[in-house]
Amino acid sequence: MYALLWLFDTVVQLFIYVLIASAVLSWLVAFNVVNVRNPIVAQIGEVLYRITEPVLRPIRNLLPNLGGVDISPIILILLLLFVSRLLHEIIPPQTLVYTR
């Protein structure tokens, strides 16, 4: 059971990194720091979009229109961290007995 908890935590942490990378790339594109006509940037943007958009879209549909500000990645990160902490509370830590 603890191996599954570790695997879940690792996947959550990796997905949080992907969400942050997607948000940073969207800012860089919005402020014309990187050009989406560059094939590498376009490919990275497409991969990040395909990974994050199916999870972010339902959150965006629930949120009111905040103008140009998108807080759905922040809400998703908070939700993922909450679920991870909740699972850690439900599954108590393993008691280790050290023998010499």
C-alpha positions as CSV (number, residue, x, y, z in Angstrom):
1,M,0.0,0.0,0.0
2,Y,2.9,2.4,0.8
3,A,4.4,1.8,-2.7
4,L,1.1,2.9,-4.2
5,L,1.1,6.0,-2.0
6,W,4.7,6.8,-3.1
7,L,3.8,6.3,-6.7
8,F,0.8,8.6,-6.4
9,D,2.9,11.3,-4.7
10,T,5.5,11.0,-7.4
11,V,2.9,11.3,-10.2
12,V,1.3,14.3,-8.5
13,Q,4.6,16.0,-8.1
14,L,5.5,15.5,-11.7
15,F,2.1,16.8,-12.8
16,I,2.6,19.9,-10.7
17,Y,5.9,20.5,-12.5
18,V,4.1,20.1,-15.8
19,L,1.4,22.6,-14.8
20,I,4.0,25.1,-13.7
21,A,5.9,24.7,-17.0
22,S,2.7,25.2,-18.9
23,A,1.9,28.3,-17.0
24,V,5.4,29.8,-17.5
25,L,5.3,29.0,-21.2
26,S,1.9,30.6,-21.6
27,W,3.3,33.8,-19.9
28,L,6.4,33.7,-22.1
29,V,4.2,33.5,-25.2
30,A,1.9,36.2,-24.0
31,F,4.7,38.6,-23.4
32,N,6.4,37.8,-26.7
33,V,9.5,36.4,-25.1
34,V,9.3,33.2,-27.1
35,N,7.8,32.8,-30.6
36,V,5.3,30.0,-31.2
37,R,6.5,30.0,-34.9
38,N,9.6,28.2,-33.7
39,P,8.9,24.5,-34.2
40,I,10.5,23.4,-30.9
41,V,8.5,25.9,-28.9
42,A,5.3,25.0,-30.7
43,Q,5.9,21.3,-30.1
44,I,6.6,21.8,-26.4
45,G,3.5,24.0,-26.1
46,E,1.3,21.4,-27.8
47,V,2.6,18.6,-25.6
48,L,2.0,20.7,-22.4
49,Y,-1.5,21.8,-23.7
50,R,-2.5,18.2,-24.4
51,I,-1.4,17.0,-21.0
52,T,-2.9,19.8,-18.9
53,E,-6.0,21.0,-20.8
54,P,-8.2,18.0,-20.1
55,V,-7.8,18.5,-16.4
56,L,-7.9,22.3,-16.4
57,R,-10.9,22.7,-18.7
58,P,-13.6,21.6,-16.1
59,I,-12.0,23.9,-13.5
60,R,-12.1,26.8,-16.0
61,N,-15.8,26.1,-16.7
62,L,-16.6,26.4,-13.0
63,L,-14.7,29.7,-12.4
64,P,-16.2,33.1,-13.2
65,N,-14.6,35.2,-15.9
66,L,-11.7,37.0,-14.3
67,G,-10.6,38.9,-17.4
68,G,-7.3,37.7,-18.7
69,V,-6.2,36.0,-15.4
70,D,-6.3,32.2,-15.4
71,I,-6.1,30.8,-11.8
72,S,-7.2,27.3,-12.8
73,P,-3.6,25.9,-12.5
74,I,-3.3,27.3,-9.0
75,I,-6.6,25.7,-8.0
76,L,-5.6,22.4,-9.5
77,I,-2.2,22.4,-7.7
78,L,-3.9,23.2,-4.4
79,L,-6.4,20.4,-5.0
80,L,-3.7,17.9,-5.9
81,L,-1.7,18.8,-2.7
82,F,-4.9,18.5,-0.6
83,V,-5.7,15.0,-1.9
84,S,-2.1,14.0,-1.4
85,R,-2.1,15.2,2.2
86,L,-5.5,13.6,2.8
87,L,-4.2,10.2,1.6
88,H,-1.2,10.6,4.0
89,E,-3.6,11.1,6.9
90,I,-5.9,8.2,5.9
91,I,-2.9,5.8,5.5
92,P,-0.9,6.1,8.8
93,P,2.8,6.1,8.6
94,Q,4.5,2.7,8.8
95,T,5.9,1.9,12.3
96,L,9.4,0.8,11.8
97,V,11.1,-1.4,14.3
98,Y,14.9,-1.3,14.2
99,T,16.8,-4.4,15.3
100,R,20.5,-4.7,15.7
